[in-house]
Structure formats: structure tokens, C-alpha cells
Amino acid sequence: EKVSERVPEKVSEKVSERVPEKVPEGVSERVPEKVSEKEQQLLMILTEAPGSTKAVLAGKMGVSRKTMGTYLKSLKDKGIIARIGSARKGYWQIRMP
């Protein structure tokens, strides 16, 4: 199987199918205002799939792994999330105030 066969032609279409444009009302009510909309979007994904790796999360949001690392670090620094376990077999724990 060629790599080009596995990569969708229009990545943006695939991303928009998986990630809603607006964050559902329930999530934003529990999240402090100091969290950006992208970070709220990330929290919604982590709620549904806490075992996701940085690479998987980046793919779901259509950003680079480095950008995803920035979002995750920001949320960790704010005390909103924590990684429990290893990078491969761990999971993200959401710690709402």
C-alpha cells in the first residue's frame, strides 16, 4: 500500500468531519474563561478519547504535533489536564476546578 493511498486528498474535509466548529455548551460552562476556543475543542476531544496520543490529537484537530504540544502544555500549566502514565500507554485526565 502506498502512502498516497492512505492520505486523504483533502485533509481539511476529513478534519471538519471529526471536529465540530463550535464547542458544545456543556464543555464551555465547565471550562475557565482563560482557555482559548482551540483548547476547549481539545478538551472536548480528550473527554471522548482520553487515551489519545499527541500525534492522534494533532490529526483530529488538523494541526502539527508541535502546535498540539503547545496546546497541551498550556492546559497542563493552567492545571486543567494531567498526563497519567506513559506517553504511549497513558491517558489524559481532565482536572476541572
C-alpha positions as a Python dict, from the first residue, in 0.01 Angstrom:
ca = {
    (1, 'E'): (0, 0, 0),
    (2, 'K'): (135, 340, -100),
    (3, 'V'): (138, 631, 143),
    (4, 'S'): (-54, 844, -106),
    (5, 'E'): (-339, 591, -95),
    (6, 'R'): (-370, 627, 283),
    (7, 'V'): (-357, 1008, 294),
    (8, 'P'): (-688, 1176, 209),
    (9, 'E'): (-680, 1422, -79),
    (10, 'K'): (-848, 1695, 116),
    (11, 'V'): (-734, 1671, 475),
    (12, 'S'): (-941, 1973, 578),
    (13, 'E'): (-1261, 1791, 477),
    (14, 'K'): (-1167, 1490, 689),
    (15, 'V'): (-1081, 1709, 988),
    (16, 'S'): (-1406, 1903, 968),
    (17, 'E'): (-1598, 1574, 970),
    (18, 'R'): (-1443, 1481, 1306),
    (19, 'V'): (-1415, 1812, 1490),
    (20, 'P'): (-1717, 2038, 1529),
    (21, 'E'): (-1669, 2409, 1461),
    (22, 'K'): (-1836, 2516, 1784),
    (23, 'V'): (-1771, 2373, 2126),
    (24, 'P'): (-2084, 2219, 2282),
    (25, 'E'): (-2246, 2429, 2555),
    (26, 'G'): (-2174, 2184, 2837),
    (27, 'V'): (-1798, 2193, 2785),
    (28, 'S'): (-1758, 2570, 2784),
    (29, 'E'): (-1960, 2607, 3105),
    (30, 'R'): (-1712, 2387, 3295),
    (31, 'V'): (-1400, 2544, 3143),
    (32, 'P'): (-1249, 2862, 3288),
    (33, 'E'): (-1260, 3168, 3062),
    (34, 'K'): (-880, 3177, 3037),
    (35, 'V'): (-896, 2880, 2797),
    (36, 'S'): (-897, 2952, 2423),
    (37, 'E'): (-1155, 2810, 2184),
    (38, 'K'): (-895, 2569, 2039),
    (39, 'E'): (-812, 2450, 2390),
    (40, 'Q'): (-1184, 2398, 2459),
    (41, 'Q'): (-1204, 2197, 2138),
    (42, 'L'): (-909, 1989, 2257),
    (43, 'L'): (-1076, 1931, 2596),
    (44, 'M'): (-1387, 1804, 2419),
    (45, 'I'): (-1176, 1554, 2224),
    (46, 'L'): (-992, 1447, 2540),
    (47, 'T'): (-1326, 1389, 2712),
    (48, 'E'): (-1425, 1147, 2435),
    (49, 'A'): (-1081, 984, 2389),
    (50, 'P'): (-856, 1033, 2695),
    (51, 'G'): (-607, 769, 2577),
    (52, 'S'): (-515, 965, 2262),
    (53, 'T'): (-151, 1045, 2192),
    (54, 'K'): (-25, 1387, 2088),
    (55, 'A'): (1, 1269, 1726),
    (56, 'V'): (-358, 1139, 1722),
    (57, 'L'): (-489, 1460, 1879),
    (58, 'A'): (-297, 1668, 1626),
    (59, 'G'): (-453, 1468, 1343),
    (60, 'K'): (-804, 1509, 1480),
    (61, 'M'): (-765, 1886, 1508),
    (62, 'G'): (-570, 1930, 1185),
    (63, 'V'): (-263, 2088, 1346),
    (64, 'S'): (100, 1987, 1374),
    (65, 'R'): (230, 1781, 1667),
    (66, 'K'): (431, 2083, 1777),
    (67, 'T'): (118, 2302, 1788),
    (68, 'M'): (-65, 2027, 1975),
    (69, 'G'): (223, 2017, 2223),
    (70, 'T'): (177, 2391, 2278),
    (71, 'Y'): (-197, 2346, 2347),
    (72, 'L'): (-132, 2056, 2584),
    (73, 'K'): (145, 2242, 2770),
    (74, 'S'): (-81, 2544, 2812),
    (75, 'L'): (-359, 2330, 2960),
    (76, 'K'): (-111, 2145, 3184),
    (77, 'D'): (39, 2474, 3307),
    (78, 'K'): (-310, 2600, 3392),
    (79, 'G'): (-373, 2281, 3592),
    (80, 'I'): (-666, 2177, 3372),
    (81, 'I'): (-521, 1849, 3244),
    (82, 'A'): (-256, 1599, 3351),
    (83, 'R'): (-99, 1303, 3173),
    (84, 'I'): (-134, 987, 3379),
    (85, 'G'): (106, 708, 3282),
    (86, 'S'): (346, 688, 2992),
    (87, 'A'): (333, 871, 2661),
    (88, 'R'): (227, 553, 2480),
    (89, 'K'): (3, 378, 2728),
    (90, 'G'): (-115, 664, 2948),
    (91, 'Y'): (-423, 882, 2932),
    (92, 'W'): (-521, 1245, 2981),
    (93, 'Q'): (-704, 1333, 3300),
    (94, 'I'): (-918, 1648, 3295),
    (95, 'R'): (-900, 1829, 3629),
    (96, 'M'): (-1180, 2083, 3634),
    (97, 'P'): (-1175, 2337, 3919),
}
